[in-house]
Amino acid sequence: MNVLGMSTGGSLALQLAADHPQLIARLVPGGTACTLGPIGKRAQRAHVDRARRGQRPSPALAGLVTGSAIGRALIKALGWLADGRKDHTDAATMLNAEDGYDLRGRLHDVKAPTLLIQGEKNVVYPL
């Protein structure tokens, strides 16, 4: 099968390709890497902590989007609105698992032809 994954989905795609190389014909992970960077870990930890306290978690990620104070305030407000009143337990569980995710020692297990789409300014998953 061909697999495309973006951001956290890219982490899942890489893990799948390493664990089950016989299943993957082509792999395209985007905006991701074999492990989170320190900024990504801090932001995701804040997201998980807010979700577990019953707060809307997305405002914790605003600093990843922009360095502007006004931009962060706007993104926090939009994130808060987008979160709605839904349960964020599943997202918190996934992000908590990704906090310990590290495939640096297993990249050789990925056998599929792979196209990594990544930007040099990605602070969550640095090059």
Legacy VTK file of the C-alpha trace (Angstrom):
# vtk DataFile Version 3.0
C-alpha trace
ASCII
DATASET POLYDATA
POINTS 127 float
0.000 0.000 0.000
1.014 3.622 -0.500
1.037 5.686 2.690
0.892 9.465 3.139
1.069 11.040 6.589
1.343 14.655 7.704
2.680 15.884 11.062
1.676 13.377 13.751
0.188 11.221 10.973
3.660 11.228 9.419
5.059 9.840 12.674
2.474 7.067 12.492
3.362 6.407 8.839
7.079 6.156 9.639
6.381 3.835 12.577
4.172 1.634 10.386
6.844 1.496 7.681
9.532 0.538 10.208
7.390 -2.075 11.986
5.815 -3.608 8.860
8.074 -2.896 5.871
6.423 -5.644 3.826
3.136 -3.687 3.815
4.396 -0.374 2.448
5.015 0.126 -1.290
5.666 3.896 -1.127
5.889 6.297 1.784
5.361 10.075 1.830
5.729 11.610 5.292
5.328 15.391 5.405
6.012 17.983 8.081
7.346 15.272 10.360
10.567 13.537 11.364
11.847 10.498 13.220
11.444 12.304 16.564
9.994 15.510 17.997
12.277 18.451 18.634
12.425 20.147 22.054
10.008 22.917 21.051
7.521 20.365 19.716
7.786 18.317 22.906
7.095 21.366 25.088
4.111 22.441 23.001
2.602 18.970 22.863
3.142 18.514 26.622
1.249 21.775 27.239
-1.513 20.578 24.863
-1.804 17.241 26.707
-1.765 18.918 30.134
-4.561 21.318 29.135
-6.656 18.465 27.687
-6.239 16.362 30.816
-7.355 19.311 32.973
-10.513 19.560 30.877
-9.392 22.785 29.194
-9.491 23.410 25.468
-5.981 22.316 24.450
-5.229 23.983 21.099
-4.246 27.408 22.499
-1.087 25.697 23.814
0.096 25.277 20.204
-0.168 28.958 19.204
3.544 29.610 19.727
4.356 27.043 17.045
2.475 28.999 14.402
3.860 32.514 14.849
6.409 34.490 16.817
4.216 37.580 16.846
2.479 38.378 20.157
-0.613 39.597 18.308
-0.534 36.537 16.048
-0.238 34.188 19.059
-3.214 35.873 20.740
-5.271 35.479 17.562
-4.226 31.839 17.055
-4.977 31.056 20.722
-8.475 32.495 20.315
-9.072 30.606 17.066
-7.739 27.388 18.601
-9.981 27.818 21.615
-12.997 28.280 19.333
-12.030 25.356 17.088
-11.670 22.978 20.045
-15.330 23.356 20.934
-16.707 21.430 23.856
-15.643 17.986 22.655
-13.631 15.432 24.581
-9.894 15.710 23.781
-8.807 12.513 25.545
-7.926 10.641 22.329
-5.779 13.478 20.986
-4.029 13.822 24.355
-3.296 10.074 24.391
-1.833 10.180 20.867
0.315 13.254 21.537
1.490 11.803 24.836
2.636 8.669 22.980
4.377 10.781 20.352
6.338 12.497 23.118
8.399 9.300 23.512
8.473 8.533 19.778
12.016 8.178 18.415
12.838 6.221 15.261
16.398 7.519 14.841
17.812 4.064 15.531
15.312 2.299 13.268
15.279 4.318 10.054
17.135 1.455 8.366
13.981 -0.651 8.893
12.034 1.586 6.484
12.430 -0.242 3.148
9.858 1.561 0.987
10.888 4.296 -1.433
10.306 7.429 0.653
9.720 11.072 -0.181
10.088 13.248 2.921
8.441 16.654 2.588
9.949 18.910 5.237
10.703 22.567 5.765
13.883 23.854 7.328
11.898 26.135 9.668
9.723 23.382 11.136
10.240 23.803 14.905
8.095 20.809 15.917
10.040 18.271 13.860
13.397 19.860 13.024
15.534 18.467 10.199
LINES 1 128
127 0 1 2 3 4 5 6 7 8 9 10 11 12 13 14 15 16 17 18 19 20 21 22 23 24 25 26 27 28 29 30 31 32 33 34 35 36 37 38 39 40 41 42 43 44 45 46 47 48 49 50 51 52 53 54 55 56 57 58 59 60 61 62 63 64 65 66 67 68 69 70 71 72 73 74 75 76 77 78 79 80 81 82 83 84 85 86 87 88 89 90 91 92 93 94 95 96 97 98 99 100 101 102 103 104 105 106 107 108 109 110 111 112 113 114 115 116 117 118 119 120 121 122 123 124 125 126
